[in-house]
Amino acid sequence: MIDHKTAPYAALLLRVSLGVMFIAHSLYLKVFVFTVPGTVQFFASLGLPAAAAYATIAAEILGGLALILGVQTRVAALALVPVLAGALWVHAGNGWVFSAQGGGWEYPLFLIVAALVQALVGDGAFALRKSPSLDRLKPAPAR
């Protein structure tokens, strides 16, 4: 049974937590720790174009802000899944545990699931611009 009184706050907590995580990974880690040129160089070492590094940083910043503010939460969460899938690909060869050398794939996989859950549960409380409803996906009532 869904607790309709607390569910919006659970969605809010998930939404803000994911948003903060994306901002931390983009601004803090990729911009201030690794630096943008360092991030571009890392992407290039993977065989990816420099544009992919810039697009990833932008997606994480914009998507993180959208999640924190509650702007089109479902769309933002789904749009970030490919970024997370890229992180999963990068870490796939490093083993399961994220504390492994080079970081394992458990954390990116968990974040993919969390983003998908966010897309399914929706905006939650205190969203600035609500996402479209998924009501049209409900099965038709039995006759």
Secondary structure as a PSIPRED ss2 file (coil, helix, strand):
# PSIPRED VFORMAT (PSIPRED V4.0)

   1 M C   1.000  0.000  0.000
   2 I C   1.000  0.000  0.000
   3 D C   1.000  0.000  0.000
   4 H C   1.000  0.000  0.000
   5 K C   1.000  0.000  0.000
   6 T C   1.000  0.000  0.000
   7 A H   0.000  1.000  0.000
   8 P H   0.000  1.000  0.000
   9 Y H   0.000  1.000  0.000
  10 A H   0.000  1.000  0.000
  11 A H   0.000  1.000  0.000
  12 L H   0.000  1.000  0.000
  13 L H   0.000  1.000  0.000
  14 L H   0.000  1.000  0.000
  15 R H   0.000  1.000  0.000
  16 V H   0.000  1.000  0.000
  17 S H   0.000  1.000  0.000
  18 L H   0.000  1.000  0.000
  19 G H   0.000  1.000  0.000
  20 V H   0.000  1.000  0.000
  21 M H   0.000  1.000  0.000
  22 F H   0.000  1.000  0.000
  23 I H   0.000  1.000  0.000
  24 A H   0.000  1.000  0.000
  25 H H   0.000  1.000  0.000
  26 S H   0.000  1.000  0.000
  27 L H   0.000  1.000  0.000
  28 Y H   0.000  1.000  0.000
  29 L H   0.000  1.000  0.000
  30 K H   0.000  1.000  0.000
  31 V H   0.000  1.000  0.000
  32 F H   0.000  1.000  0.000
  33 V H   0.000  1.000  0.000
  34 F C   1.000  0.000  0.000
  35 T C   1.000  0.000  0.000
  36 V H   0.000  1.000  0.000
  37 P H   0.000  1.000  0.000
  38 G H   0.000  1.000  0.000
  39 T H   0.000  1.000  0.000
  40 V H   0.000  1.000  0.000
  41 Q H   0.000  1.000  0.000
  42 F H   0.000  1.000  0.000
  43 F H   0.000  1.000  0.000
  44 A H   0.000  1.000  0.000
  45 S H   0.000  1.000  0.000
  46 L C   1.000  0.000  0.000
  47 G C   1.000  0.000  0.000
  48 L C   1.000  0.000  0.000
  49 P C   1.000  0.000  0.000
  50 A H   0.000  1.000  0.000
  51 A H   0.000  1.000  0.000
  52 A H   0.000  1.000  0.000
  53 A H   0.000  1.000  0.000
  54 Y H   0.000  1.000  0.000
  55 A H   0.000  1.000  0.000
  56 T H   0.000  1.000  0.000
  57 I H   0.000  1.000  0.000
  58 A H   0.000  1.000  0.000
  59 A H   0.000  1.000  0.000
  60 E H   0.000  1.000  0.000
  61 I H   0.000  1.000  0.000
  62 L H   0.000  1.000  0.000
  63 G H   0.000  1.000  0.000
  64 G H   0.000  1.000  0.000
  65 L H   0.000  1.000  0.000
  66 A H   0.000  1.000  0.000
  67 L H   0.000  1.000  0.000
  68 I H   0.000  1.000  0.000
  69 L H   0.000  1.000  0.000
  70 G C   1.000  0.000  0.000
  71 V E   0.000  0.000  1.000
  72 Q C   1.000  0.000  0.000
  73 T H   0.000  1.000  0.000
  74 R H   0.000  1.000  0.000
  75 V H   0.000  1.000  0.000
  76 A H   0.000  1.000  0.000
  77 A H   0.000  1.000  0.000
  78 L H   0.000  1.000  0.000
  79 A H   0.000  1.000  0.000
  80 L H   0.000  1.000  0.000
  81 V H   0.000  1.000  0.000
  82 P H   0.000  1.000  0.000
  83 V H   0.000  1.000  0.000
  84 L H   0.000  1.000  0.000
  85 A H   0.000  1.000  0.000
  86 G H   0.000  1.000  0.000
  87 A H   0.000  1.000  0.000
  88 L H   0.000  1.000  0.000
  89 W H   0.000  1.000  0.000
  90 V H   0.000  1.000  0.000
  91 H H   0.000  1.000  0.000
  92 A H   0.000  1.000  0.000
  93 G H   0.000  1.000  0.000
  94 N H   0.000  1.000  0.000
  95 G C   1.000  0.000  0.000
  96 W C   1.000  0.000  0.000
  97 V C   1.000  0.000  0.000
  98 F C   1.000  0.000  0.000
  99 S C   1.000  0.000  0.000
 100 A C   1.000  0.000  0.000
 101 Q C   1.000  0.000  0.000
 102 G C   1.000  0.000  0.000
 103 G C   1.000  0.000  0.000
 104 G C   1.000  0.000  0.000
 105 W C   1.000  0.000  0.000
 106 E H   0.000  1.000  0.000
 107 Y H   0.000  1.000  0.000
 108 P H   0.000  1.000  0.000
 109 L H   0.000  1.000  0.000
 110 F H   0.000  1.000  0.000
 111 L H   0.000  1.000  0.000
 112 I H   0.000  1.000  0.000
 113 V H   0.000  1.000  0.000
 114 A H   0.000  1.000  0.000
 115 A H   0.000  1.000  0.000
 116 L H   0.000  1.000  0.000
 117 V H   0.000  1.000  0.000
 118 Q H   0.000  1.000  0.000
 119 A H   0.000  1.000  0.000
 120 L H   0.000  1.000  0.000
 121 V H   0.000  1.000  0.000
 122 G C   1.000  0.000  0.000
 123 D C   1.000  0.000  0.000
 124 G C   1.000  0.000  0.000
 125 A C   1.000  0.000  0.000
 126 F C   1.000  0.000  0.000
 127 A C   1.000  0.000  0.000
 128 L C   1.000  0.000  0.000
 129 R E   0.000  0.000  1.000
 130 K C   1.000  0.000  0.000
 131 S C   1.000  0.000  0.000
 132 P C   1.000  0.000  0.000
 133 S C   1.000  0.000  0.000
 134 L C   1.000  0.000  0.000
 135 D H   0.000  1.000  0.000
 136 R H   0.000  1.000  0.000
 137 L H   0.000  1.000  0.000
 138 K C   1.000  0.000  0.000
 139 P C   1.000  0.000  0.000
 140 A C   1.000  0.000  0.000
 141 P C   1.000  0.000  0.000
 142 A C   1.000  0.000  0.000
 143 R C   1.000  0.000  0.000
